[in-house]
């Protein structure tokens, strides 16, 4: 299992960034795979500095495949910077990952790390559910979170396999408003009960046709 998570910009990381030569900063790719200007963004891997530099702590006790990747970018208006970041005008988001490095650092930075989680519709829509766990018992909260993530997974697959146009990019709250067929499981020829005047009646009908056309698993 691979992971990519945000990492704190602490004193150890600030020292490591200070040891990075100017020419070591690589090119950052945008979400379309195009290089961004080096005057706007850069990326470098700090793992070797943290593990081997005399000022580092050699990542004692950390997994051997863990990597720390640092991206620097010019902050957007209103962004909150630390005193360290205000000194040179760069913002330094960090990522910890165990994704193997198959290419130079500029192109191997995990795509998930280049897309802020706050912009992911399913994650954003799940926050109100995940922060209101029903009971103090850990087992109940785990079941609550698992149910919420399964629901989001189902919505993602629905958008990927059965929807197109605006609905394929719709927020989860919009998709949750889609009414199910009256006899979805009992009748493969079921049709939506939504009136023809409903804004997405045609798209909904096409969605059900796509669902029924999917091959049976196994």
N, C-alpha and C positions, 0 to 999 in steps of 0.2 A: 504494500500500500504506500502510495506517495502522498506527501502532504506539502503544503506551502502556507505558512502563517505569518502574520505580522510579527515584527521583533522590535523590542524597545531600543531606543537610541540612548544608551547609558554611557557612563564614563569610559568603560572598556571599549565600546564601539567608537566613541569620539576619538580616542587615541589611535585606534586602527585607521580611521579615515584620515587622520593627520599624517599617517605614514604612507599613504597612497600617492605615488608620483602623478603629476598632472597628466602625463601621456598615457597613464594606465586606464583612464576612464574610457570605456567602450561605448559603442553606439546603442541607443535604445530603440527598439522597434515598437511602433504603435500597434493598435489592435488589428490593423489591416496588413501588418507585416512590413510597413514602410519605415525606413530610418528617419528618426527625428533629428533636427539640427543639434550639433554638439553644444551650441550656445544655449539650448533650452533643456537638455537632459543628457544624462550619462549613466553608466552602470559599471560596477566593478564587484568582484567577489572578494570578501574580506576573510575567508576561511583560513588561508595560508598565513595571513598576518596575525590573526587571532591565535592560531595554533603554534606558530614558529617564532614570531618576533619576541625579542626579550621583554617588551612591554606587555605582551599577551599573557594569558593564563593557560595557554595550551589546551583550552576547552576541556579541562579535566573533568572526567566523568560523563562527557557528552558522547552521543552515538558517533561512531567513526564516519558514517555516511552523511552526517549533518553538514549543511553548507549555509553560510551567511552571505547574502547578496545585498548590496547597497545600491540604491538608485538615487541620483541627485537630479533635481528638476527645479526650474524657476517657479516660485510659488504663485498661485493665482491671487488676485486681489482679495484681501480679507483673510488670507490664510494665517493661522497662528503658528509662529516659529519659536523655537527655543533660542536661548541666548547664543548657543553654539551656531545655530543656523543663521541667525541675524548677522553674525560676524562677517560671513562671506556672501549672504544673499541666496544660498541654495537651501532647498528643503531635502532632507535625507530620510526617505522611508526605507526600512529594512525588511527583509524577508528571510525566514529560516525555512529550509526545504531539504528533503532527501532525494529530490529528483536528480537522476544521473546527469552528469555534464557530458553531452554528446557532441558539443560544438563550442566555439569560443563563447565567452561569457556574454557578449553582447547579444548573441542570438539564442542562448540557452536559458535565459531567464524564463521561468515558468509563465505561461500565458495567464494563468490565474492570478499571478502576482502583478500583472500589468493592468488588471481590471479590478478597481476597488469594489469590495463586497457591497458597499452601500448603494452601488448602482445596479446590483443584480436584483431584478424584480422579485423573484421567488424568495430570496433571503430577506429583502426589505419587507415583503408582505408577511413573512413568518415571524418577524420580531415581536409584534404584539401578542402572538400566540405563545412563543417560546418564553417570554418574560412573565407570563401569568400562569406558571405551573400551579396546578390545583391544590396540591397537598404537600406538607413538609416531608413526607416519606420519599426517600430516593427512588424506590422502585416505581412508585406512581409517577414521579416526574420523568423517569426514563421512558416509561410507556407513553406519556403525554408527548414528549419530544419526538419519539419514534413515529408516533401517529402523524404528527405535524409534518415531519420530513417525508414520510411515505406519500402524504397528500400532495406535497410539492413535487415529488418525483412523478407522480401520475399526471399532474398538470403539464410538466415539462415534456413528457412523452406524448401527451395529447397534442400539444402545440407542434411538436416535431413531426409526428406521423399523420395527423388528421386535419390540420388547419393550415390555411394559407392566407395571404393578404394581411389586413390589420389584425385579425384575430391571432395570427401566428406570433405576433409580438405584443399581444394584449397582456395587461397586468393580471396576476392571479385573481384579484378581486373581481375583475370583469368575467373571467372564465368561470368563476364559481357561480355566477348568475345564470349560466346556461342550464336550462331545465332538462332533465333526463327524459327519454321516451317513456310512455306510460307502462310499457311491458318490455323493458330493455333486455332482461335476461331470458324471458320466456318466449319471446317472439323475435326471430331474427329479421323479420320484415317490419318491425315497429318503426313508427315515425314520430317525430316530435309533435307534442301537443301545442307548441307555440303558434300563435296566430300568424297569418301571412303578413300582417302589418307590423310584426315585430321587426326591429331594425336589422337583425341578423338571421332572419328565418331561412333565407336561401343558403347562407354559409353553414347554418346549423344542420340543415338537411344534408348538405354535402359532407359535413363532418361525420354524421352517422353512417352515410354510405361508405366513407373511408374506413370507419371502425369495423363495419361488417365485412369489408373486403380484406381485412388483415388476415394473414394465415394463422391457423390455430397453432399455439406453441407446442413444440415437441413433435 
